[in-house]
Amino acid sequence: VDVMRWLYVVQNPALTVNFGYGAADEVRRRFLIPLWNVYSFFVTYANLERADVAAMVRTPPPLGLLDRWILSRLHRTVATLRERLDDYDPAGGARPVERFVDDLSNWYVRRSRRRFWKSEDDADKRAAYFTLYQVLRTLTQALAPLMPFVTEVIYQNLVRTIEADAPLSVHLSDYPLPEAGRVDPPLEDVVDAVRRLVSLGRAARNRVKIRTRQPLPRVLLVTRSGDLAGHPDVLDHLGDELNVKEVRLITDAGPFVRYEIKPRFDLLGPKYGGRVQALARVLGTMDPLTVIKALEGQRRLPVVVDGEEVVLVPEEVEVRLHTAPGFAAEGLGGEFAILDTGLTPALEREGRARELVHHIQQLRKDEGLELADRIVLFVEGDAALEDVLRDHGDYLLRETLSVDLRRELPPSPAPREVRLDGMAARIALRKAP
């Protein structure tokens, strides 16, 4: 029911609705499932938590950067939603909510996951629980008029369980007011800048086909955000996202990247005939970054050829990015993420260890183990695998919740053969008694 309600809420009433199972399923996948998964994430870890979660979320602890960022995003979104609903514009309020849930799921929860499952009870863990609870509680109340049934289920299981004196229903609670003191636009700008650079870094990895689980020595960043240097904590998140050992800010990408700008002769030849060669010569004299900024920003590039102005569109210009040997780069709008792709044997062993953890976690899932189940792990391979286990055995045990690591495979269950960057290994596991 709520899927269909949201399908209509986000729709501009002046336009025709594409109605049917396909359109509704797209709404479910795009919005409802990510929202439910965030709620499910909180409930799963709260049920595993030995400490008193209700006490954790009752008093605000010192908040970290990610916590302050998502609370700022939350209260700006609530303010927008209230304003748009007051103006009888539910679609104008619902679309920012979808963007917020995407930020919540794909950045805050993913970046904070370790904070929830670490065993020690510290201020950082309490801040994570407090923040995510406040977000879910406020978001549930804000969405209640638009999605009355899902929000009521979340409210009853979450808010009514933690707060004994809460109203009996989400629909009997007050609609949330935005807290102006939580809103921090400069912090949001910094996190937006980091996420842009992370996207560029991932694209650079894809360009040279180096998987994310393989650590790299460093990333060099050219950014138009002057505030990043003053936020080493957010740069730590960037380094972790890109899986690099060092993050360095630089002012000039010139020594590492070079753009080549060429006209699309197949498109421009029929259009301009014999003048296309003169057009190519003029284009070759222009500053590549100026050309790229014009094409990305205004989506048009004026070029004077033989005294006459010709306007090119992005599809008519071919842009090639060349990088220095040993580097991979991607750029957009004058910003660059430049990855050092040189791999040492130690980095290769770490990459194989991360790949092995990935396969073990998949095996845990396939075997139907619970999140907190401890296991006995069996791993067998050649001498190269022994080097991986020697250097990263503790990491392997910690990440997979293994109480013991054994080198010989048991008679049962049957082992699974996996590939670690070309190296073969066989793994099996048993639930620990």
C-alpha positions in Angstrom: 0.0 0.0 0.0 2.7 2.4 0.9 4.6 1.7 -2.3 1.6 2.9 -4.3 1.2 5.9 -2.1 4.9 6.9 -2.6 4.5 6.3 -6.3 1.9 9.0 -6.4 3.6 11.3 -3.8 6.8 11.7 -5.9 4.9 12.2 -9.1 4.4 15.7 -10.6 0.6 15.9 -10.8 0.8 17.8 -14.1 2.4 14.7 -15.7 1.0 11.3 -16.6 1.8 8.5 -14.0 3.5 5.4 -15.4 1.5 3.0 -13.3 1.9 -0.8 -13.0 4.0 -3.5 -11.3 7.2 -2.3 -13.0 6.9 1.3 -11.9 5.8 0.3 -8.4 8.7 -2.2 -8.0 11.1 0.6 -9.0 9.8 2.7 -6.1 10.2 -0.2 -3.8 13.8 -0.8 -4.8 14.7 2.8 -5.0 13.3 4.0 -1.7 11.4 1.6 0.5 14.0 -1.2 0.6 16.9 1.1 1.4 14.9 2.7 4.2 13.8 -0.7 5.6 17.4 -2.0 5.4 18.7 1.0 7.5 16.0 0.3 10.1 16.8 -3.5 10.0 20.5 -2.7 10.4 19.8 -0.8 13.6 17.5 -3.4 15.0 19.9 -6.3 14.2 22.9 -4.7 16.0 20.7 -3.4 18.9 19.5 -6.9 19.5 23.1 -8.2 19.6 24.3 -5.3 21.8 25.2 -6.3 25.4 24.9 -2.7 26.7 21.7 -0.9 27.3 20.7 0.6 23.9 17.9 2.7 25.5 20.5 4.4 27.7 22.8 4.9 24.8 20.2 6.9 22.8 18.8 8.8 25.7 21.6 11.3 26.3 23.6 13.0 23.5 27.3 11.9 23.6 30.1 13.8 21.8 29.3 13.4 18.1 31.8 12.6 15.4 32.0 14.2 11.9 29.7 11.6 10.2 27.2 12.0 13.0 27.1 15.8 12.8 26.8 15.5 9.0 23.9 13.2 8.8 22.0 15.1 11.5 22.6 18.3 9.5 21.3 16.6 6.4 18.3 15.2 8.4 17.1 18.6 9.7 17.6 20.4 6.4 15.5 17.6 4.8 12.8 18.0 7.5 12.7 21.7 7.0 12.3 21.2 3.2 9.6 18.6 3.7 7.6 20.8 6.1 7.9 23.8 3.7 6.8 21.8 0.7 3.9 20.2 2.4 2.7 23.6 3.7 2.8 24.7 0.1 0.8 21.6 -1.0 3.8 20.2 -2.9 4.4 16.7 -1.7 6.5 15.8 -4.7 8.9 18.7 -3.9 9.3 17.4 -0.4 9.5 13.7 -1.2 12.3 13.9 -3.7 14.8 15.4 -1.2 13.7 12.6 1.2 14.8 10.0 -1.3 18.2 11.7 -1.7 18.5 11.8 2.1 17.8 8.1 2.5 20.4 7.4 -0.2 22.9 9.4 1.7 21.9 7.7 5.0 22.2 4.2 3.5 25.2 4.5 1.1 27.4 6.8 3.1 26.5 7.1 6.8 25.5 3.5 7.6 28.2 2.0 5.3 30.9 4.3 6.8 29.7 3.7 10.4 29.2 -0.1 10.2 32.3 -1.0 12.2 31.3 1.4 15.0 28.2 -0.7 15.7 29.7 -4.2 15.8 33.0 -3.5 17.7 32.9 -5.2 21.0 34.1 -2.3 23.3 31.5 0.1 24.6 33.0 3.5 24.0 31.9 7.1 23.2 32.2 6.5 19.4 29.9 3.5 19.6 27.4 5.4 21.7 27.5 8.3 19.3 26.7 6.0 16.4 23.7 4.4 18.2 22.4 7.8 19.4 22.7 9.4 15.9 21.1 6.6 13.9 18.2 6.3 16.4 17.5 10.0 16.2 17.5 9.8 12.4 15.2 6.9 12.3 12.8 8.3 14.9 12.6 11.8 13.2 12.4 10.4 9.7 9.6 8.0 10.7 7.6 10.9 12.1 8.2 13.1 9.1 7.2 10.3 6.7 4.1 9.2 8.6 1.5 11.2 6.6 3.0 9.9 3.4 3.7 6.3 4.3 1.4 5.6 7.2 1.8 1.8 7.5 5.5 1.2 7.2 6.2 4.1 9.5 3.8 2.7 12.1 5.5 -0.7 12.0 9.0 0.9 12.5 7.7 3.2 15.2 6.0 0.4 17.2 9.1 -1.9 17.1 11.7 0.8 17.5 10.5 3.9 19.3 7.8 2.2 21.5 10.4 -0.4 22.5 13.0 2.1 23.6 10.8 4.9 24.9 8.2 3.6 27.3 6.5 7.0 27.5 6.3 7.6 23.7 2.8 8.3 22.2 0.9 5.1 21.4 1.2 5.6 17.6 3.4 7.6 15.3 0.2 9.3 14.1 -0.4 10.6 17.7 3.1 12.1 17.9 4.0 15.6 17.0 5.3 16.3 13.5 9.1 17.0 13.8 10.5 20.5 13.9 13.9 21.1 12.3 16.6 21.9 14.8 18.5 24.9 13.3 21.5 24.3 15.6 22.1 20.9 14.0 22.3 22.4 10.4 25.9 22.8 9.3 26.2 23.8 5.6 30.0 24.1 5.5 30.3 20.5 6.9 27.8 19.2 4.2 29.9 20.9 1.6 33.1 19.2 2.8 31.5 15.8 2.8 30.0 16.4 -0.7 33.5 17.3 -1.9 34.9 14.1 -0.4 32.2 12.0 -2.0 32.9 13.6 -5.4 36.6 12.7 -5.1 35.7 9.2 -4.0 33.6 8.8 -7.1 36.6 10.0 -9.2 38.9 7.6 -7.4 36.6 4.6 -8.1 36.4 5.6 -11.7 40.2 5.8 -11.9 40.4 2.2 -10.5 37.9 1.0 -13.0 39.9 2.6 -15.8 42.9 0.4 -15.0 40.8 -2.5 -13.7 42.2 -2.7 -10.2 39.6 -4.0 -7.7 38.8 -2.0 -4.6 39.9 -4.7 -2.2 43.5 -4.2 -3.5 45.3 -1.6 -1.4 47.2 1.1 -3.2 50.1 3.3 -2.0 48.5 6.7 -2.2 46.0 9.0 -3.9 46.8 12.6 -5.0 43.8 15.0 -5.0 43.2 18.2 -6.8 40.0 19.8 -5.4 38.2 23.1 -5.6 37.2 22.7 -2.0 39.7 24.7 0.1 38.3 23.2 3.4 39.5 19.6 3.0 43.0 20.3 4.4 41.4 21.3 7.7 39.5 18.1 8.0 41.9 15.2 8.4 39.2 13.0 9.8 37.1 13.3 6.6 40.2 12.6 4.5 40.6 9.4 6.6 37.2 8.3 5.4 38.3 9.1 1.8 41.4 7.0 2.1 39.5 4.1 3.6 36.8 4.3 0.8 39.5 4.2 -1.9 41.7 1.7 0.1 44.9 3.7 -0.1 47.7 4.1 2.4 48.2 7.8 2.0 46.0 10.8 1.0 47.8 13.9 -0.3 46.3 17.2 -1.5 48.1 18.8 -4.4 47.4 22.0 -6.4 48.5 21.0 -9.9 47.6 17.7 -11.7 49.9 18.7 -14.6 52.8 16.3 -13.8 50.4 13.4 -13.7 47.7 13.9 -16.2 47.3 15.4 -19.7 44.1 16.0 -21.7 43.9 15.6 -25.4 41.0 17.4 -27.2 39.9 16.3 -30.6 36.8 17.1 -32.7 34.5 14.3 -33.7 35.2 14.3 -37.5 32.4 11.8 -38.1 29.9 14.3 -36.7 31.5 17.6 -37.7 32.6 16.7 -41.2 29.1 16.5 -42.7 28.1 19.6 -40.8 31.0 22.0 -41.6 32.6 20.4 -44.7 36.1 21.8 -45.6 36.2 24.0 -42.5 36.5 21.0 -40.2 40.3 21.0 -40.5 40.5 24.6 -39.5 38.2 23.9 -36.6 40.5 21.1 -35.5 43.5 23.4 -35.6 41.7 26.1 -33.5 40.5 23.5 -31.0 44.1 22.2 -30.7 45.3 25.6 -29.6 42.8 26.0 -26.8 43.5 25.2 -23.1 42.0 21.7 -22.5 40.7 22.5 -19.0 38.9 25.6 -20.4 37.3 23.4 -23.1 36.3 20.7 -20.6 34.8 23.2 -18.1 32.7 24.9 -20.9 31.5 21.5 -22.1 30.6 20.2 -18.6 29.2 23.5 -17.3 27.4 25.4 -20.2 27.2 22.3 -22.4 28.4 24.4 -25.3 31.8 25.6 -26.6 32.0 28.7 -28.8 35.0 28.5 -31.3 35.9 31.2 -33.8 36.9 29.7 -37.2 37.9 32.1 -40.0 36.2 34.9 -38.3 32.9 33.1 -37.7 31.7 31.6 -34.4 31.0 27.9 -34.3 29.3 26.4 -31.3 30.2 22.8 -30.3 28.2 20.6 -28.0 29.8 17.8 -25.8 28.9 15.0 -28.2 31.0 16.7 -30.9 34.2 16.8 -28.9 36.3 13.8 -27.9 38.2 14.2 -24.6 41.0 11.8 -23.9 42.8 11.6 -20.5 46.4 10.5 -20.5 48.2 9.7 -17.2 51.9 9.3 -16.3 53.2 5.8 -16.1 52.4 4.1 -12.8 49.3 6.2 -12.2 45.5 6.1 -12.9 43.4 9.3 -12.9 40.0 10.6 -13.4 38.9 14.2 -13.4 35.7 16.3 -13.6 35.2 20.0 -13.4 38.8 20.8 -12.6 39.0 18.2 -9.7 41.2 15.1 -10.0 41.8 11.8 -8.1 45.2 10.4 -9.1 46.0 6.9 -7.9 49.5 5.6 -7.5 49.1 2.0 -8.9 52.5 0.7 -7.9 52.1 -2.5 -6.0 54.7 -4.0 -3.5 54.6 -7.6 -2.5 53.3 -6.5 0.9 50.4 -4.7 -0.7 49.6 -7.7 -2.9 49.5 -9.9 0.2 47.1 -7.5 1.9 44.9 -7.5 -1.1 44.7 -11.3 -1.1 43.9 -11.2 2.6 41.0 -8.9 1.9 39.8 -11.0 -1.0 40.0 -14.1 1.3 37.8 -12.4 3.9 35.3 -11.5 1.2 35.0 -15.2 0.2 34.7 -16.4 3.8 32.0 -13.9 4.6 30.1 -15.1 1.5 30.5 -18.7 2.7 29.2 -17.7 6.1 26.1 -16.2 4.4 25.6 -19.3 2.2 25.8 -21.6 5.3 23.0 -19.6 7.0 25.1 -18.4 9.9 23.9 -15.6 12.1 25.7 -12.3 12.3 27.3 -12.9 15.7 28.1 -16.7 15.2 31.7 -17.6 15.9 33.4 -20.1 13.6 36.3 -22.5 13.2 38.0 -21.6 9.9 39.9 -24.1 7.7 42.2 -22.7 5.0 44.5 -24.6 2.7 46.8 -23.4 -0.2 50.3 -23.1 -1.4 53.3 -21.3 0.0 52.1 -17.9 -1.2 48.9 -18.4 0.9 51.0 -19.1 3.9 52.7 -15.7 3.5 49.3 -14.1 3.5 48.2 -16.0 6.6 51.5 -15.1 8.3 51.1 -11.4 7.7 47.3 -11.1 8.1 46.1 -14.0 10.2 44.9 -11.8 13.0 43.0 -9.6 10.6 41.4 -12.7 9.1 40.3 -14.0 12.4 38.9 -10.7 13.6 37.0 -9.9 10.4 35.3 -13.3 10.1 34.6 -13.9 13.8 36.9 -17.0 13.8 38.0 -18.5 17.1 40.6 -20.8 15.4 42.4 -21.0 12.1 43.4 -24.4 11.0 45.6 -25.2 8.0 44.2 -28.7 7.2 40.8 -29.2 5.7 38.3 -31.4 7.6 36.6 -34.5 6.0 33.4 -32.5 6.0 31.9 -30.1 5.1 33.3 -30.0 1.5 35.7 -27.2 1.0 35.1 -24.3 -1.4 37.8 -23.4 -3.9 38.4 -19.7 -4.4 40.7 -17.5 -6.4 42.8 -14.8 -4.8 44.2 -12.6 -7.5 45.1 -15.7 -9.5 46.2 -17.8 -6.5 44.0 -20.8 -5.6 42.9 -21.5 -2.0 40.4 -23.9 -0.4 38.2 -22.8 2.5 35.7 -24.5 4.9 34.1 -23.5 8.2 32.2 -24.9 11.1 30.1 -23.1 13.7 32.2 -22.9 16.9 30.7 -24.8 19.8 
